[in-house]
């Protein structure tokens, strides 16, 4: 009797172990499958898809004759304008400084003599938004715009605490006027929203109806990795760029489909890390800090592959690394980034102090000469 019971118990234990082993193997297989799928998708989107053989999935010239680029006289905007002209498109340059518009236009014409270049002067921080976009709408009327690059953007002069960045310094005897002209103060809030958010929404409103009618087009909205990773001391900037990401993702779903109800419009949010531009105040290039031309060449080859991307493989790896570190300890990652940003802030403040001292010494010398 006891022997029979022992055999039954042994048989039951073996059966349970067998089930657990099968469940374990199934879980391992699922994990391997997911890792393989994620690896293959990452490789396609960031390595094979953007390669010279594929160059993304969008033929920009077939989208329409003209490309419109905002913030087109510096950095990424200028690089997008030049490279889209190099791909056979006529280009509308939109920026606020007429002299820089004309200089950029002449530079592109010299590189691509057969391309038509049109300049539109517009200040996207102007509070009179109705006048700004009515003017742009008139300038774009009748043009077959196939590509829109919403690049214009505004960031902090340097990393700073939110309340310090937006405080009213007009009462300061020595620094109020200088701080305001440098981009600090309450006006920075409205300027950043108008430049980073309102401009993108209104440019899409102006340009996309023509794309819908033709059932083809491409919109590239320039965001920032600041919206994906911890970025204290650039709080307002990162928050506005999060809007860019969300707006682009949903707009791509609304208008990106094909077939009966689709409009075949690609909407992409490109989120660069540091690029050697005037905005970043970084002059020296490196693997993680590419030149605007290097970055845009890479980013254009990702258009159509994924709706939201850094556009540049080293930046994608950097974001993945930070996200992995956050998954281990979010607070540790936040503190690490905060310390780094505080270091950048300290350097900027020391530089400002030196420049202020030099100005005071120059003024004192001029007063002595008089």
C-alpha positions in Angstrom: 0.0 0.0 0.0 2.7 2.5 1.0 4.8 1.4 -2.0 1.9 2.2 -4.3 1.4 5.6 -2.7 5.1 6.3 -3.0 5.0 5.5 -6.7 2.0 7.7 -7.2 3.7 10.6 -5.4 6.9 10.1 -7.5 4.8 10.0 -10.7 3.0 13.2 -9.8 6.3 14.9 -9.0 7.8 13.9 -12.3 4.7 15.1 -14.2 4.9 18.5 -12.4 8.6 18.8 -13.2 7.9 18.0 -16.8 5.2 20.7 -17.1 7.5 23.3 -15.4 10.4 22.3 -17.7 8.1 22.9 -20.8 6.9 26.2 -19.4 10.5 27.2 -18.8 11.5 26.3 -22.3 8.5 28.2 -23.7 9.4 31.3 -21.8 13.1 31.1 -22.9 11.9 30.6 -26.5 9.6 33.7 -26.2 12.4 35.8 -24.8 14.8 34.7 -27.5 12.1 35.4 -30.2 11.5 38.9 -28.8 15.2 39.7 -28.6 15.8 38.5 -32.1 12.8 40.5 -33.4 13.9 43.6 -31.6 17.5 43.2 -32.8 16.4 42.6 -36.4 14.1 45.6 -36.4 16.8 47.9 -34.9 19.3 46.7 -37.5 16.9 47.3 -40.3 15.8 50.8 -39.1 19.2 52.0 -38.1 21.7 50.1 -40.3 20.4 48.4 -43.4 17.3 50.6 -44.1 19.2 53.9 -44.0 22.1 52.5 -46.0 23.0 53.7 -49.5 21.2 50.7 -51.0 17.8 51.6 -49.5 18.0 55.3 -48.6 14.7 55.2 -46.7 11.4 54.6 -48.4 10.5 58.2 -49.5 11.3 59.5 -52.9 11.3 63.2 -52.1 11.1 64.5 -55.7 8.0 62.4 -56.3 6.3 64.1 -53.3 6.2 67.5 -55.1 8.4 70.1 -56.7 9.1 72.3 -53.7 10.5 71.7 -50.2 9.8 74.3 -47.5 12.4 74.5 -44.7 11.9 76.8 -41.6 14.9 78.0 -39.7 16.8 77.5 -42.9 19.8 79.8 -42.6 21.7 77.9 -39.9 22.5 74.5 -38.6 20.2 71.6 -39.4 17.8 73.8 -41.4 20.5 74.9 -43.8 21.7 71.4 -44.1 18.2 70.1 -44.9 17.8 72.9 -47.5 21.1 72.1 -49.2 20.6 68.3 -49.3 17.0 68.5 -50.5 18.2 70.8 -53.3 20.9 68.2 -54.0 18.2 65.6 -54.3 16.5 67.6 -57.1 14.0 69.8 -55.2 13.4 73.5 -55.4 13.5 75.0 -52.0 11.7 77.7 -50.0 13.9 79.1 -47.2 12.0 80.6 -44.3 13.8 82.6 -41.6 13.7 85.9 -39.9 16.9 87.6 -41.2 16.8 88.8 -44.8 20.6 89.1 -45.2 21.1 85.5 -44.1 18.3 84.2 -46.3 19.9 85.8 -49.3 23.4 84.5 -48.4 22.0 81.0 -47.9 20.1 81.2 -51.2 23.2 82.2 -53.1 25.2 79.4 -51.5 22.6 76.8 -52.6 22.3 78.3 -56.1 26.1 78.1 -56.5 26.0 74.4 -55.5 22.9 73.5 -57.6 22.4 76.1 -60.4 19.4 74.4 -61.8 17.4 74.7 -58.6 14.9 77.5 -57.8 15.3 79.1 -54.4 12.7 81.3 -52.8 13.2 83.3 -49.6 10.4 84.1 -47.1 11.2 86.3 -44.2 9.2 85.4 -41.1 9.8 85.8 -37.3 8.2 82.9 -35.6 8.5 84.5 -32.2 6.3 87.5 -33.3 3.2 87.7 -31.1 1.0 88.6 -34.1 0.8 85.1 -35.3 -2.2 85.8 -37.7 -0.1 88.3 -39.7 3.0 85.9 -39.7 1.1 82.9 -41.2 -1.0 85.0 -43.5 2.2 86.3 -45.0 3.7 82.8 -45.3 0.5 81.5 -46.8 0.6 84.1 -49.5 4.2 83.4 -50.3 3.5 79.7 -50.7 0.3 80.1 -52.7 0.4 78.2 -55.9 3.6 76.2 -55.1 3.5 72.4 -55.2 5.0 71.7 -51.8 6.0 68.1 -51.4 8.3 68.3 -48.4 7.9 70.4 -45.3 10.8 70.5 -42.7 9.7 72.2 -39.5 13.2 72.9 -38.1 12.9 76.3 -36.5 13.4 76.1 -32.8 14.4 78.0 -29.7 16.3 76.7 -26.6 17.8 78.2 -23.5 21.0 80.3 -23.8 22.5 77.8 -21.4 21.2 75.2 -18.9 19.3 77.0 -16.1 16.7 76.4 -13.4 13.2 77.0 -14.7 12.3 79.8 -12.2 15.6 81.5 -12.7 15.3 81.3 -16.5 11.9 83.0 -16.6 12.1 85.4 -13.7 11.6 89.1 -14.5 15.0 90.8 -14.3 13.8 94.2 -15.6 14.4 95.7 -12.2 18.0 94.7 -12.0 20.2 97.8 -12.3 22.9 96.2 -14.2 21.6 93.0 -15.8 17.9 93.4 -16.6 18.2 94.7 -20.1 21.1 92.4 -21.0 19.2 89.3 -19.7 16.1 90.2 -21.7 18.1 90.7 -24.9 19.9 87.4 -24.3 16.6 85.5 -24.2 15.9 85.2 -20.5 12.8 86.4 -18.7 9.0 85.8 -18.9 9.0 86.4 -22.6 11.1 83.3 -23.1 8.1 81.1 -22.3 5.9 82.6 -25.0 8.7 82.8 -27.5 9.6 79.2 -27.0 6.0 78.0 -27.4 5.5 80.1 -30.5 8.8 79.0 -32.1 8.8 75.3 -31.1 5.1 74.4 -31.2 2.9 77.1 -32.8 5.1 77.3 -35.9 5.0 73.6 -36.5 1.2 73.4 -36.1 0.6 76.3 -38.4 3.0 75.3 -41.1 1.3 71.9 -41.2 -2.0 73.7 -41.4 -0.8 75.7 -44.4 1.1 73.1 -46.3 -0.7 69.7 -45.7 -4.0 70.4 -47.5 -2.1 70.4 -50.9 -0.4 67.1 -49.9 -3.8 65.6 -49.1 -5.3 66.7 -52.4 -2.4 65.1 -54.3 -2.2 62.1 -51.9 1.5 62.4 -51.4 3.9 64.4 -49.3 6.4 64.3 -46.5 6.5 66.3 -43.2 9.7 66.2 -41.1 9.4 67.8 -37.6 12.6 68.4 -35.7 12.3 67.4 -32.1 15.0 66.6 -29.6 16.3 63.7 -27.5 15.6 66.1 -24.6 12.0 64.8 -24.9 13.1 61.2 -24.5 15.8 61.3 -21.8 16.2 63.2 -18.5 17.0 66.8 -19.3 16.8 69.0 -16.2 17.7 72.6 -16.5 16.3 72.5 -20.1 12.8 71.8 -18.7 10.7 74.1 -20.9 12.7 73.2 -24.1 12.3 69.4 -23.5 8.6 69.8 -22.7 7.9 71.7 -26.0 9.8 69.0 -27.9 7.7 66.3 -26.3 4.7 68.0 -28.0 6.5 67.7 -31.3 7.0 64.0 -30.8 3.3 63.3 -29.9 1.9 65.6 -32.6 4.1 64.0 -35.3 3.3 60.4 -34.2 -0.5 60.9 -34.3 -0.4 63.0 -37.4 1.5 60.2 -39.2 -1.3 57.7 -38.1 -4.0 60.0 -39.4 -2.5 60.8 -42.8 0.1 58.1 -43.4 -2.1 55.3 -44.6 -2.5 54.1 -48.2 -5.6 52.9 -50.0 -9.1 54.2 -50.0 -9.0 56.2 -46.8 -5.2 57.0 -46.8 -3.4 60.0 -48.0 0.1 58.6 -48.3 1.7 61.4 -46.4 4.8 60.5 -44.3 5.1 62.5 -41.1 8.3 61.9 -39.2 9.7 63.3 -35.9 13.5 63.5 -35.9 15.0 63.8 -32.5 18.7 64.7 -32.6 21.1 64.6 -29.8 23.9 67.1 -29.7 24.9 68.4 -33.2 27.6 71.0 -33.8 25.3 74.0 -34.4 25.0 77.5 -33.1 22.1 76.4 -30.9 24.1 73.8 -29.1 27.2 76.1 -28.9 29.4 73.2 -29.8 32.0 73.8 -32.5 34.1 70.6 -32.5 32.6 67.6 -34.1 32.9 64.0 -33.0 31.1 60.6 -33.3 28.4 61.7 -30.8 28.4 65.4 -32.0 28.2 65.2 -35.8 28.2 68.2 -38.2 24.8 69.3 -39.5 25.6 67.9 -42.9 26.6 64.5 -41.5 23.5 64.3 -39.3 21.0 65.4 -42.0 22.5 63.0 -44.5 21.8 60.2 -42.1 18.4 61.5 -41.0 17.1 61.8 -44.6 17.9 58.1 -45.2 15.6 57.1 -42.3 12.5 59.0 -43.6 9.7 56.5 -44.0 11.4 53.8 -42.0 10.0 54.9 -38.6 7.8 57.8 -37.5 10.0 58.7 -34.6 13.8 58.5 -34.7 17.0 60.1 -33.6 18.0 60.0 -37.3 21.6 59.1 -36.4 22.8 55.7 -35.2 25.2 56.9 -32.4 22.4 59.0 -31.0 20.0 56.0 -31.1 22.6 53.9 -29.2 23.0 56.7 -26.6 19.3 56.9 -26.0 19.0 53.2 -25.7 21.9 53.2 -23.2 20.3 55.9 -21.1 16.9 54.1 -21.2 18.6 50.9 -20.0 20.3 52.8 -17.1 16.9 54.3 -16.2 15.3 50.9 -16.1 17.9 49.9 -13.5 17.7 53.1 -11.4 15.7 56.0 -12.6 16.8 58.3 -9.7 20.5 57.5 -10.3 20.2 58.4 -14.0 18.4 61.6 -13.2 21.0 62.6 -10.6 23.8 61.8 -13.1 22.3 64.0 -15.8 21.5 66.7 -13.3 25.2 66.9 -12.2 26.3 67.0 -15.8 23.9 69.9 -16.6 25.0 71.7 -13.5 28.6 71.5 -14.8 27.6 73.0 -18.1 25.7 75.7 -16.3 28.7 76.6 -14.2 30.9 76.9 -17.3 28.4 79.1 -19.0 28.2 81.4 -15.9 31.9 81.7 -15.6 32.2 82.6 -19.3 29.5 85.2 -18.8 31.3 86.6 -15.8 34.6 86.9 -17.8 32.8 88.6 -20.7 31.1 91.0 -18.4 34.4 91.9 -16.7 36.0 92.5 -20.1 33.1 94.8 -21.1 33.5 96.8 -17.9 37.2 97.1 -18.4 36.7 98.3 -21.9 34.1 100.8 -20.8 36.5 102.1 -18.1 39.3 102.4 -20.6 37.1 104.3 -23.0 36.0 106.7 -20.2 39.7 107.3 -19.2 40.6 108.1 -22.8 37.8 110.7 -23.0 
